[in-house]
Amino acid sequence: CYFKDGSTADVDAIILCTGYHHHFPFMEESIRLKTANLFNLPYLYRNLQWYGVDEGLKDTDGKLFYIAMQNQFYTFKMFSLQALWMINVIKGLLKVPAGRNVSGKLKPI
């Protein structure tokens, strides 16, 4: 990828998804988010970072992000803020707890 500031990055994929049917057949079963439109999603810390804390699910230690999965209110502003939060986590500017410390916060309400 080539970025506006002139920097580059090697990435496997950039996936832009539209619509409201959350279906990820290309994802490995153990890290696949299975949900309908909800406000608080299962296995996602801050509704963004995947932590597979139940048996049969793979824990990616917060290195997998699902953006824009919540019920669709304030969509683009919310998605932009989620992307900024994710970028800060990836850059190491925002520290997040290990999966074992967030497991109680990962169940849907």
C-alpha positions in Angstrom: 0.0 0.0 0.0 1.1 3.5 -0.7 0.0 6.2 1.8 -0.6 9.9 1.3 2.5 10.8 3.4 4.7 8.7 1.0 5.2 5.8 3.4 4.4 2.2 2.3 3.3 -1.0 4.0 3.1 -4.7 2.9 -0.3 -6.0 3.7 -2.1 -9.2 2.9 -5.5 -7.6 2.3 -7.6 -4.5 2.7 -11.2 -5.5 2.7 -14.0 -2.9 2.3 -17.4 -4.4 3.3 -20.7 -2.7 2.8 -24.2 -3.8 3.7 -25.6 -5.1 7.0 -25.3 -8.9 6.8 -22.3 -9.8 8.9 -20.9 -12.9 7.2 -17.2 -13.8 7.0 -16.9 -17.1 5.1 -13.3 -16.3 4.3 -12.3 -16.2 8.0 -11.0 -19.2 9.8 -13.9 -20.7 11.9 -12.0 -20.1 15.2 -11.7 -16.4 14.6 -15.0 -15.7 12.8 -17.4 -13.2 14.4 -20.9 -14.7 14.4 -23.4 -12.0 15.2 -26.4 -10.0 14.0 -26.5 -6.3 14.4 -26.0 -5.7 18.1 -24.7 -2.8 20.1 -22.4 -4.9 22.3 -20.7 -7.7 20.4 -19.3 -11.0 21.7 -15.5 -11.5 21.9 -14.7 -8.0 20.9 -12.9 -5.7 23.4 -14.3 -2.2 23.0 -16.4 -3.7 20.2 -13.3 -3.8 18.0 -10.6 -6.2 19.0 -11.1 -10.0 18.8 -10.2 -12.1 21.9 -11.4 -15.7 21.5 -11.7 -16.5 25.2 -14.1 -19.5 24.9 -13.2 -23.1 24.0 -12.9 -23.7 20.3 -12.1 -20.1 19.5 -8.6 -18.8 18.7 -7.2 -16.0 20.8 -5.4 -13.5 18.5 -4.2 -11.5 21.5 -6.0 -8.4 20.2 -4.3 -8.4 16.8 -7.5 -8.9 14.8 -10.0 -6.0 14.5 -13.6 -6.0 13.4 -14.6 -2.4 12.6 -18.1 -1.2 12.0 -19.9 -4.3 13.4 -22.3 -2.5 15.8 -25.8 -1.7 15.0 -25.8 1.1 12.5 -26.3 4.4 14.3 -24.0 7.4 13.7 -22.2 5.2 11.2 -19.4 7.1 9.5 -18.4 9.2 12.4 -18.4 6.1 14.6 -16.4 4.1 12.0 -13.8 6.9 11.7 -13.3 7.0 15.4 -13.0 3.2 15.5 -10.4 3.3 12.8 -8.4 6.0 14.7 -8.6 3.9 17.9 -7.4 0.9 16.0 -4.5 2.8 14.4 -3.3 4.0 17.8 -3.4 0.5 19.1 -1.4 -0.8 16.2 1.2 2.0 16.5 1.5 1.3 20.2 0.3 4.7 21.2 -2.7 3.1 23.1 -2.1 0.2 25.4 -4.8 -2.4 25.8 -5.0 -5.2 28.4 -4.1 -8.8 27.6 -7.0 -11.1 26.7 -7.0 -12.8 30.1 -7.7 -9.4 31.7 -10.6 -8.5 29.4 -12.5 -11.8 29.3 -15.3 -10.5 31.7 -15.9 -7.6 29.3 -16.4 -9.7 26.2 -19.9 -11.1 26.6 -22.8 -9.3 24.9 -25.2 -7.4 27.1 
